[in-house]
Amino acid sequence: MNTHDSDVHTISPELPAMFDGMKLAAVATVLYIIVRCLNLKSPTAPPDLTYQDTPLNRFLLKSCPQLTKEYIPPLLWGKSGHLQTALYGKLGRVSSPHPSGIRKYLPMQDGATATFDLFEPLGDHRTGGDITMVICPGIGNHSEKHYIRTFVDYAQKDGYRCAVLNHLGALPNIELTSPRMFTYGCTWEFAAMVGYIKRTYPQTQLIVVGFSLGGNIVCKFLGENRTNQERVLCCVSVCQGYSALRAQETFLQWDQFRRFYNFLMADNMKKIILSHRHSLFGGSSVKMIDADLSRLYTATSLMQIDDNIMRKFHGHSSLKEYYEKESCVHYIHNVNVPLLLVNSADDPLVHDSLLTIPRTLAAKKQNVVFALTLHGGHLGFFEGAVLFPQPLTWMDKVIVGFANSMCQWEKQKPPCQSGHLRESSCAEEKA
């Protein structure tokens, strides 16, 4: 009995120590995973800028401090591109305002009806000018999305009129009037909205803004025809991918969970298409409708939906042709107005290989500035001290700040030095 008691007393003190060690190891493992997943060790830094050294670019960078100062995301989660993207996708923005606008309806030649919401400025612009922001939202988005409402409210208070395109078919309470909905690069509805603004406000100048897919559309629109750049002071594109053909391969990869995001976006597109099934497929034969719907139901990627449904709206013979014709990469080099291209290095939707397009463009063209932030995710760019994000994001501030700088430049410089003219024009005037 004494021997047994001795053994118990000898072993039992070691057991708590062993369990304590296991607990510490478990805690350390969890903390390591949290630090890695939340990217807590990543530094903060100013955006990485690619641009040519011109008087205009020097003025813009000096006048728009958001482009040269550190972007500081919320400490605990803001360095994770996934959490930034998820918060944008789920909430859009925090404490989103409700700007009051008027919905406009524009009949199109093919029977479609484009809609956009018009928001008048809430005060005078700091330059005293009449400036309108023409805004194209991201995929399947419209003027009622929280991130759009937040941006519009901020721009209105700074003296900008805002016109926000509602992507064809995106608004759940508006029926399609033709068998067509928005696509990756169709500029028809955006062109109709811009035309209306130019006719209705003959003195206004335009700031063109595009988010994600909307960035592709606005850059393609400006590059399609030189006349589309008339009365445009500048363009800002945020978080677009530039080339759908090059992006499609990356969307099938599991790197950065891109394949999962692809599935989620495809599921959202399914819902939009199915909500308009009678308008989109009503004129087809029953057999063709059943075949199209069957392929749609089984699709697990945007590429499958684009190949089976979307490309057919404009008669493209193949998915490759559809992506080639609808990507701004083939038009953006024709844009001569000042162009700010913004991307985030931790955007889980835009692969790093796609960023060679804006970087190369900015190195070659004087009118282009490419800003790449370390953090921000896809259309996140939240700011905040530790946990809770602020209502306004870095993205909102940089767009309005860049627009303000561009308006100030146009006001104080002689015509020969306006943003969309080369310096050689001054020499020609003097001669």
N, C-alpha and C positions, 0 to 999 in steps of 0.2 A: 504493500500500500504506500509505504514511504517512497519507494522507487518510482511508482506511478506519479505521485504528487510532484516528485522532483522533476520528472520529464515534462509535466504540464507547465510548471513554473518556468522551465527553461525555454520552451517553445513559444508560449503565448505572448511574451513581449515582442517577439520578432514579427508576429502576424500583423499587428497594427502598422508597424513600420513598412511592411511590404505593401499593405493596402494604401497607405499614404503615398508611397512611391508610385503606385499605379494611378492614383488620382491625379498626382502632379503631372505624370506623363500624359494622361488623358486631357487635362486642362491645357498643357503645353501644345498638344496636337491640335486641339480645337482653336487655340489662339493663333497657331501657325496657319491653319486653314483660313481663319477669318482675315488675318493680315494679307495672305496671298489673294484670296477671293476679292477682298475690298481694295486691294492694291494700295494699302496704307503707307507703304514705304516709298511710293512714287513721289517725286518732288513736284512742286508747282513751278510754273515758268510762264513767261509771256508767250504768245503764239509765235511759232516759227514762220517767218515771213519770207516770201519770194517775190521780188519786184525789181524793177529797174529804177535807177537813181535819176528821177526827173523832178523839176520844180513842183509839179502837181502832186506826185507821190510823197515828196518830202512834206508838203503842206498838209496832205491828208493824214499822214502818220503823226504829225505834230498836233493836229487839231482833233484827232480821234484817239484819245489816250487808251481806250480799251484794246487797241491793236498792239500797243507797246508795253502795257503793264501786265503783271501777273494775272492770270485767271485763277481764282481761288475757289474751288468747289467746296461744298460742305465736308467737314473733316472726316466724319465717320463712314460715309458711303459715297461721297461725290467723286471719288477717284475710280470708281467702278463704272465702266461704260455700260455694263448690263443694267445696273441699278438706275443710272441716269436715263437710259432708254426705256426701262420698265416704268419708271415714274412718269415720264412723258407719255408713254403709251396708255397707262391706266388713268392718270389724273389730268394729263396735259399740263396744267399749271395749278398752283395753290392760290386760293382766294381770288379766283378769276373774276374780273369785272363783267358787266353786261352792257357793252356799248350799244347805243340805239342807232339803227340804220334803216335804209329803205331798200327793199328788194326790187331789182329790175329784171325784166324778162325780155330777151332778145331772140326773135325768130331767126333761124338759120336757113340757108338755101336748101338744105336737104330735108327740111321739116323738123329738125331738132330745135329745142328751145334752150338757149343758154341763159343762165341766171347768175347774177352777182349782187352783192350787197354793198350799198354806198353809204359811207360814214363821213359826215361833214366835220371839219376841224372844230375843236373846242376853244380855239383862240387864234390869234394872229401868229403867223410864222415869224421867226426871229429876223428873217431877212426882209419881211414885208411882202414877199412874193406869194403867188398862188402855186402851190406844189401838191401834186396828187401821187400817192403811192398806189401802184397797181400791183396786187398781191396774188400769187398763185400758190395755194396750199399743197401739202403732201398727198400721197396716194389715198384716194377715197375720202379726202377731207373737204371741209367747207367752212363758211364763215362762222358757224356755231361751235366749232371746236375751241376748247379752252385756250390753247396756245395762240390761236389766231385772235381770239377776243382780247387776251392780255396784250398782245402786240399792238392791235388796232387802238385800244384805249390809250396806250402809252404814246403812240404816234399822233393820235388826235390831240392830246394835251400839248404836244409840241408844235401844233399848228399845221398838221398834214391832213388833207382829205385822203380817205382810204377807200379803194375799190377792191373788194375781195371776190375772186371767182369761186363759184360753187361748182366743183367738178360734175360733169354731166352724169347724173344717176346717183350722186353721193348723198343728196338730201333725201331722207326717207319719206318725206311727205309731199314730194313733187314727182309726178309721173313723167316718164319719158314720152316724147311726142314723135319719136322716130326709132327705128331698130338700131340704135347706136348709143354707146356710152363713152366715157372718157377712156383714153388710152395713155400709154407711157409718154408719147411725144406729140400727140395731136394738138396743134396750136390754134385751131379754128375758134374755139370759145374764148380763149384769152385774147385773140386778135379782135374779136367782136366787142369785147369789153373795152379794150384800149381805144378802138375806133369810136365807141360811144363817148368815152371820156374826152377825147380830142374834139369831137364835134360839139359836145355840150359845154365844155369849158375851153374855148379857143385860146385863152391866155395862159392856161395852166402848163406847167412843166412836169415831167414824169420821173418818179423814182420807181424802178422795176425791182420787185422782190419775189424770190422763189424759194420755197422750202422743199427739200428732198426731191421727189418727182417734179414738183413745181419749179425747182431750180433748173431741171433739164428742159422743161417746157419754155421758160422765159428766155434762156440762153439760145435755144433753137429758134424761137420766135424772132429774136433780135438779129440772128445770123442768117435767117432765111431771105430777108430782103432789106436793103439799105434804108428804104423808106420807113421801116419799122423802128428805126433808131432816131427818127426825127422827134424833137422836143423831149428826148430822154436825157436826163442829166447823168444818171448812172444806173448800174444794176448790181444787186447783191444776191448771190446764190448761196444757200446754206445746206450742207449735208447731202448734196446730190452725188451720183455715181458716175456720171459723164458718158459711160458706154454700157448699154444693156447687154451687148454681145459679149463683152469681156467680163461683165459682172455675172452672167448666167453660170459660168463654170464655178465661180467662187460661192455661189448660193447653194450649190450642191455639196459643199464641204462642211464638215462638222467643226472645223476650226472656228473658235469664238461662238459656237452654237449657231452658226449661220444657217444651217439646214433647218434648225428648229424655228428660227425667225421666219424662214421661207414658208414653212408649214403654217404658221400663225397668220401671215399676210395672205396666203392663198385661201385660208379658211374665211378671212374677212371679205376677200374678193368674191368668193362663192356666195356669201350672204347678199352682197350688193347685186350681183347678177341675178340670183334667184328671186330677189324682191321685184325685179323688172322682167321676169321671164315672159310675160304675155306681150310686152312691148318689143322685146328683143327677138323673140322666136315666133311671134304670132303669124308672120307671113310665110313661114317655111312649111314644108310637108311634115306630116305627123312622124314619118319614119326618120327624117332628118332631125326633128326636134328631139325625139327619143334618143337618137345617137349622140347628139350634142350634150343633152342633159346627163346621159349615162357617163360620158367622159368627164363632165364637170363634177359629178358626185364623187368619182373615184380619184380626182386630181389631188395630189399632195404637195404640189409646188406651183409657184407662179408661172414657171416656164410651161407646164402642162396646160394651164388655163390660157396663157397667151397663145399657145400653138393651136388649141382646139376652139377657142372663142374669140379672143381679142384681135388677133391679126386679121380675122375675116371681116371686121367692121370696115376696114379700109382696103380690102381686096389684096392683101399681101399673099404671095404664093407660098412662102415658107417663113418659119420662125426667124431664120437668119436675116432674111430680107426685112422683116418687120422690125427687128432690133437695129439693123443698119440704118433704115430710113427714119426711125423715131428717136435716135440718140443725138444729143447736141454735139457730140465730139466731132461730127462732120460739118458743123455750122459755126461753132463757137469762135473759130479763128477769124470769122467775118465781123465779129462784134468790135466796134471801134470806140464806143463810149466807155468811160471808166467802169471797170468791172472788178468787184470784190468777190472772190471765191473762198468760202469758209468750209473747212472740214475739221473733224476731230480724229486724232490718231487712235482713239479707243472706240470708235464707232463700230459696233458689231455687224452692221449691215454693209459697210463700204470697205472692201478689202484694200490693204495698203498698196497693192499693185495698181489700183485705179487712180491713185493720187499722183502718179507720174504725169497724168494728162494735165491737170491744172498747174503742176510745178513747171513742166516744160513750157506751157503756154505763157506763164508769167515771166519766165526767163527770156522769152522771145518778143513779147509784145509790151510796149510801154504802158498801155492802158490797163493792164491786168495786175492785180495784187492777190496773191494766194496766201491765206492765213490758216495755219494748221495748229490747233490747240492740242495739248497733251491729253486733256480730259474733256468730257462733255457728252460722250455717247452720241446717240442719234437724236438730234433736236432736243437734247436735254439742256446742257449748259447752265444748270442750276448754280446759284451762288448762296452762300450761307456760312455761318460761323462753325457750328459743330454738327447739329442734327437736322434742324428745321430749315428748309429752303426759303429764300425770299420770293415774293410774288413775281418780281421782275427777274429775268435771267440775263446772263452775259450776252446772249444772242440778241435779245431785244435791244439792249443798250448799244451794242456795236453797230447794228443796222441803222438805228436812228442817229447815232453819233457820226457814222460815215456819211449818211445823207445830209446831216447838218453841215459837215465840213465841205461837202461837194457844193451845196447851195451857197455857202459863204465864199468859196473860191469863184464860183460863177458871178457872184455879185461884185466882187472887188477887182477882178482881173479884166483887162481889155479883151474884146472879142477874139483877137488872134490867139489868146492863150486859154480859151475855153477848153473844158475837159476833153472834148471829143476831137479837137484839132491838134495837129502836130505842131511842134515848135517851128517847123519850116514855114508854116503859114505866116508867122510873124515876119520872117525874113522876106517873104513874098510881098506882104503889105508894105514894108518899109521900102522895098525896091520900087 
